[in-house]
């Protein structure tokens, strides 16, 4: 008899959370490699279209690109975060749905649980507790960023097997199943699907001091274009209208990877909207890349900028300078991108914020006629900037990796609010100017 495997995407415990095309892609990829060799069931707490929870999901409206709010419940803050002046929430479907699901489906051999942010572990602990109570014979497996970046802490949650890193062979040996790495992600696990995500590569060639990617992936690697196209076609067959690319370096080696992939996408003449929520490296946006991306259906563009300060850029990785951002925006607009759909990320609350010149950077971004977005800094264990963050927080406690927590502690509550208000005003000013010109 085929093994029965439960796939779980846990609830999120945090101050803020928003669905930027969020899907448990790592979990679905792992399951996809053993499709047809086990019986799968998926419980995604973050599924905003879950039909069995219409009471909670009925009012969760999506914007035209498929983004929207998660269902949430206000809950008490963890004692360690009691002094943070923000409301704390549990994002995701109510717990009783999962408990009922387990009561009705008790015979799982394994439960694969995805982990993402290190400070979201309370949702993982909740899943483990419920499986232990309602399906005690099920072996629980943790994998993902939290299990990789905080293996010692993850071990305290009581799972049966913790997979650290991206080598999947130990997992498949534990499951006693042989993988087929040519298979796409298991999107069939969803009954209803309106948005999806995809990757055509793994890892990143850069070593930014604040980023977790180099700690998870040993380097940059390409996914076979044939496999990527097969997955894209699968999503088209399901009628998906919005697909977000999760690549950490989507534009790297574009002549070898992205452009050939997009030319295949163009041949299929799909009406699917494509998006780039992970920061694109503006340095790599050429006229050709911009034109091919727009022709293939890309609608939203998120660019990594972080700061106009050359000193800060060099200190943190030297990724993008002001002129490169300006050139990238000009090329995208020339190719047909709408300026209101171009966003530049900037980091708020970085340990080296004294040399970041953040306000100057914010004004520069908006001078280009595009949106700015402040991304709260989250200190990552074992990174250079994570080490620096020990001056302000106890990095051995994952709750203090929280982006809201660290930014308020580092930048201050009033300063954080002032800068975010300024960003909103700058964006509104650009929007009004654009409306008047129309």
C-alpha positions in Angstrom: 0.0 0.0 0.0 1.3 3.5 -0.9 2.5 5.6 2.0 0.1 8.4 3.1 1.8 11.7 3.4 0.3 14.9 4.9 1.7 18.2 3.7 1.3 21.2 6.1 1.9 24.9 5.6 1.5 26.3 9.2 -0.2 29.4 10.5 1.9 32.6 11.0 2.3 34.2 14.4 3.5 37.8 13.7 2.6 41.5 13.9 2.1 41.8 10.1 1.6 39.4 7.2 0.2 39.9 3.7 -0.3 37.5 0.8 2.2 38.5 -1.9 1.4 35.4 -3.9 2.5 33.3 -1.0 2.6 29.5 -1.5 4.6 26.7 0.2 6.7 26.1 -2.9 9.5 24.2 -1.2 7.0 21.8 0.3 5.2 21.3 -3.1 8.5 20.8 -4.8 9.6 18.1 -2.4 6.3 16.3 -2.8 6.5 16.7 -6.6 9.7 14.7 -6.8 7.8 11.7 -5.4 4.5 12.2 -7.1 2.8 8.9 -7.9 4.8 7.1 -5.2 2.6 8.2 -2.2 -0.8 9.4 -1.4 -0.8 13.1 -0.6 -3.1 15.4 1.4 -2.4 19.2 1.8 -3.5 21.4 4.6 -2.5 25.0 3.9 -3.4 27.3 6.8 -2.6 30.3 4.5 -4.9 29.3 1.7 -7.2 32.3 1.2 -9.4 30.3 -1.2 -10.0 27.3 1.1 -13.5 26.2 0.3 -14.1 24.4 3.6 -13.5 27.7 5.5 -15.8 30.0 3.6 -16.9 31.7 6.8 -13.4 33.0 7.3 -12.3 33.4 3.6 -15.4 34.8 2.1 -14.4 38.5 2.7 -10.7 38.1 1.8 -10.7 40.1 -1.3 -7.8 40.1 -3.8 -6.5 42.9 -5.8 -6.2 42.7 -9.6 -2.9 40.8 -9.3 -4.2 38.2 -6.8 -2.7 39.7 -3.6 -4.7 40.2 -0.4 -5.0 39.9 3.3 -4.9 36.7 5.2 -7.5 35.7 7.7 -6.2 36.8 11.2 -7.1 36.8 14.9 -5.6 39.2 17.4 -3.8 37.3 20.2 -1.7 38.1 23.2 2.0 38.9 22.5 4.6 36.4 23.6 6.0 37.6 27.0 9.4 38.3 25.4 7.7 40.8 23.0 5.4 42.5 25.6 7.1 45.9 25.2 6.7 46.1 21.4 3.8 48.6 20.9 2.1 46.7 18.0 -0.8 44.3 17.9 0.1 40.6 17.6 -1.9 38.2 15.4 -2.3 34.7 14.4 -2.6 34.7 10.6 -4.2 31.7 8.9 -7.2 29.5 9.1 -8.6 28.7 12.6 -6.9 25.8 14.4 -10.1 23.8 14.8 -10.2 23.1 11.0 -6.9 21.3 11.2 -7.9 19.4 14.3 -11.1 18.3 12.6 -9.2 17.3 9.5 -6.9 15.1 11.6 -9.8 13.5 13.4 -11.3 12.5 10.0 -7.9 11.5 8.4 -5.8 9.7 11.1 -3.8 7.3 9.1 -0.9 9.4 7.8 2.5 7.7 7.8 4.3 11.0 7.6 3.7 14.7 7.9 6.0 17.1 6.0 5.8 20.6 7.6 7.2 23.6 5.8 9.1 26.2 7.8 10.0 29.7 6.6 10.8 32.6 8.9 12.7 31.6 12.0 10.4 33.7 14.2 7.2 31.9 12.9 8.0 28.8 14.8 5.0 29.0 17.2 2.8 28.0 14.2 5.0 25.0 13.7 4.8 24.1 17.3 1.0 24.2 17.1 1.0 21.8 14.1 3.2 19.3 15.9 1.1 19.5 19.0 -2.1 18.7 17.1 -0.6 15.9 15.1 0.7 14.3 18.3 -2.7 14.5 19.8 -4.9 13.5 16.9 -2.6 11.3 14.8 0.1 10.0 17.2 1.4 7.3 14.8 2.4 9.9 12.2 6.1 10.7 11.8 6.7 14.5 11.7 9.3 16.0 9.4 10.4 19.7 9.4 12.3 21.3 6.5 12.9 24.8 5.2 14.6 28.0 6.4 13.9 27.7 10.1 15.0 24.1 10.3 18.2 25.1 8.4 19.1 28.4 10.1 18.1 27.4 13.7 18.6 23.6 13.8 19.2 23.5 17.5 16.0 25.5 18.3 14.0 23.5 15.8 15.1 20.3 17.5 13.3 21.4 20.7 9.9 21.3 19.0 9.8 17.5 19.0 9.6 16.5 15.4 10.8 13.1 14.4 13.1 14.3 11.6 14.6 17.7 10.9 16.0 18.3 7.4 18.7 21.0 7.5 19.8 22.4 4.1 18.8 21.6 0.6 20.1 18.0 0.2 16.9 16.0 0.0 18.5 12.6 -0.1 18.4 12.1 3.7 14.7 12.9 3.6 13.8 10.5 0.8 15.9 7.8 2.6 13.8 8.4 5.7 10.6 8.2 3.7 12.0 5.1 1.9 10.9 6.6 -1.4 13.0 7.2 -4.6 12.6 10.7 -6.0 12.4 11.7 -9.7 14.0 15.2 -9.8 12.6 15.9 -13.3 9.1 16.2 -11.9 7.5 19.7 -11.2 5.9 20.8 -8.0 2.8 19.1 -6.8 0.3 21.9 -7.6 -2.5 19.2 -7.9 -2.6 19.1 -4.1 -4.8 22.2 -4.2 -8.5 21.8 -5.1 -8.8 25.5 -6.0 -5.9 27.6 -7.2 -5.9 31.2 -8.4 -2.3 32.2 -8.0 1.0 30.2 -8.0 4.7 30.6 -7.8 7.7 29.2 -9.7 11.5 29.2 -9.8 13.8 28.6 -12.7 17.0 28.8 -10.5 18.2 28.3 -6.9 20.5 30.3 -4.8 22.3 33.6 -5.5 25.9 34.4 -6.6 26.0 37.5 -4.3 26.9 37.5 -0.7 25.0 40.4 0.8 25.7 40.7 4.5 22.0 40.7 5.5 20.7 37.8 3.4 19.9 34.3 4.4 20.2 32.8 0.9 23.9 32.0 1.0 23.3 30.2 4.3 20.7 28.0 2.7 22.1 27.4 -0.8 25.8 26.7 -1.4 25.7 28.7 -4.6 23.7 29.6 -7.7 22.3 26.7 -9.8 20.1 26.6 -12.8 16.9 24.5 -13.1 16.5 22.7 -16.4 14.4 24.9 -18.8 12.5 21.8 -20.0 11.3 21.1 -16.4 10.5 24.8 -15.8 8.4 25.0 -19.0 6.6 21.8 -18.0 5.7 23.3 -14.7 4.6 26.6 -16.3 2.3 24.7 -18.7 0.9 22.8 -15.8 -0.1 26.1 -14.2 -1.6 27.3 -17.4 -3.7 24.2 -17.7 -5.1 25.0 -14.2 -6.1 28.5 -15.4 -3.7 30.4 -13.2 -3.8 34.1 -13.9 -1.0 35.3 -11.7 2.4 33.6 -11.3 5.1 35.0 -9.1 8.8 34.1 -9.5 10.5 33.2 -6.2 14.1 33.2 -7.7 16.7 35.0 -5.6 18.7 35.9 -8.7 16.2 35.8 -11.6 18.3 38.0 -13.9 21.6 36.3 -13.3 22.9 34.5 -16.4 19.8 35.7 -18.2 21.1 34.8 -21.7 21.5 31.2 -20.6 18.4 30.9 -18.4 15.7 33.6 -18.2 15.6 34.7 -21.8 15.4 31.1 -23.3 12.7 30.3 -20.7 10.7 33.5 -21.5 10.9 32.9 -25.3 9.2 29.6 -24.6 6.6 31.4 -22.5 6.0 33.9 -25.3 5.4 31.0 -27.8 2.5 29.8 -25.7 0.8 33.2 -26.0 -0.7 32.9 -22.5 -2.6 35.7 -20.8 -1.0 35.0 -17.4 0.3 37.9 -15.4 3.9 37.4 -14.1 5.4 39.1 -11.0 8.7 39.5 -9.2 8.2 39.9 -5.5 11.8 38.9 -4.7 14.1 41.8 -5.4 15.4 42.0 -8.9 19.0 43.1 -9.3 18.6 46.4 -11.3 22.2 46.1 -12.5 21.2 43.3 -14.8 18.2 44.9 -16.5 19.2 45.5 -20.1 17.0 46.8 -22.9 16.6 43.2 -24.2 15.7 41.8 -20.8 13.1 44.5 -20.2 11.6 44.0 -23.6 11.4 40.2 -23.3 10.0 40.3 -19.7 7.2 42.7 -20.8 6.4 40.6 -23.9 6.2 37.5 -21.7 3.6 39.1 -19.4 5.5 40.5 -16.4 3.3 43.2 -14.8 4.9 44.0 -11.4 8.6 44.7 -10.8 10.2 44.8 -7.4 13.8 46.1 -7.4 16.4 45.8 -4.7 17.9 49.1 -3.9 18.2 49.4 -0.1 20.2 52.6 -0.1 21.6 55.4 -2.2 24.7 55.5 0.0 27.7 54.1 -1.8 29.5 53.6 1.5 26.6 51.5 2.8 26.3 49.6 -0.5 29.9 48.6 -0.5 29.8 47.6 3.2 26.8 45.3 2.6 27.6 43.7 -0.7 27.8 46.5 -3.4 24.8 45.3 -5.3 23.1 48.3 -6.9 24.0 52.1 -7.0 21.7 55.0 -7.8 22.6 55.3 -11.5 21.9 51.6 -12.1 18.5 51.9 -10.5 17.6 54.9 -12.6 18.8 53.1 -15.8 16.7 50.0 -14.9 13.6 52.1 -14.4 14.1 53.9 -17.7 14.5 50.6 -19.5 11.4 49.0 -18.0 9.2 52.0 -18.7 10.6 52.2 -22.3 9.6 48.6 -22.7 6.1 49.2 -21.6 6.1 48.8 -17.8 3.7 51.0 -15.8 5.7 53.2 -13.3 3.1 52.5 -10.6 3.9 48.8 -10.9 7.6 49.3 -10.3 8.7 49.3 -6.6 12.1 49.7 -5.1 12.8 48.1 -1.7 14.8 49.9 0.9 15.8 48.5 4.3 14.6 50.2 7.5 16.3 49.4 10.8 19.6 48.0 9.5 22.5 47.9 12.0 24.5 50.3 9.9 21.6 52.7 9.3 23.9 55.6 10.5 25.6 55.6 7.0 22.5 54.5 5.1 21.1 57.9 4.3 17.6 56.4 4.2 15.5 59.5 3.8 17.7 60.7 0.9 17.3 57.3 -0.7 13.5 57.5 -0.3 13.3 60.8 -2.0 15.6 59.6 -4.8 13.4 56.5 -5.5 10.3 58.6 -5.7 12.1 61.2 -8.0 12.2 58.3 -10.5 8.4 58.3 -10.6 8.1 54.8 -9.0 6.9 53.5 -5.6 9.2 53.0 -2.7 8.7 50.3 -0.1 10.4 50.2 3.3 11.3 46.6 4.2 11.9 46.2 8.0 15.3 44.6 8.7 15.2 41.0 10.0 18.5 39.8 11.5 19.4 36.4 10.2 21.5 34.0 12.3 25.0 33.3 11.1 25.1 36.3 8.7 27.5 39.3 9.2 24.6 41.6 10.0 23.0 39.0 12.2 26.2 39.1 14.3 26.1 42.9 14.5 22.5 42.6 15.7 23.6 40.9 18.9 24.3 44.5 20.2 20.5 45.0 20.3 18.8 41.6 20.7 19.5 38.1 21.8 20.0 36.3 18.5 19.7 32.8 20.2 15.9 33.5 20.6 14.2 33.4 17.1 11.4 35.7 18.3 14.0 38.5 18.2 14.7 37.9 14.5 11.2 39.4 13.8 11.5 42.3 11.4 9.0 44.4 13.3 10.6 43.7 16.6 14.2 44.5 15.6 13.3 47.6 13.6 11.5 49.1 16.6 14.3 48.2 18.9 17.0 49.6 16.6 15.3 52.6 14.9 12.8 53.4 17.7 9.0 53.3 17.5 8.5 57.0 16.7 11.3 57.1 14.1 10.0 53.9 12.4 6.5 55.3 12.2 7.8 58.7 10.9 9.7 57.1 8.1 6.8 54.8 7.1 4.5 57.8 7.1 7.0 59.7 4.9 7.1 56.8 2.5 3.3 56.8 2.2 3.2 60.5 1.5 5.9 60.2 -1.1 4.0 57.4 -2.9 0.7 59.3 -2.6 2.4 62.4 -4.1 3.6 60.4 -7.1 0.1 58.9 -7.6 -1.5 62.3 -7.5 1.0 63.7 -9.9 0.4 60.8 -12.3 -3.4 61.2 -12.1 -3.1 64.9 -12.9 -0.9 64.2 -15.8 -3.4 61.7 -17.2 
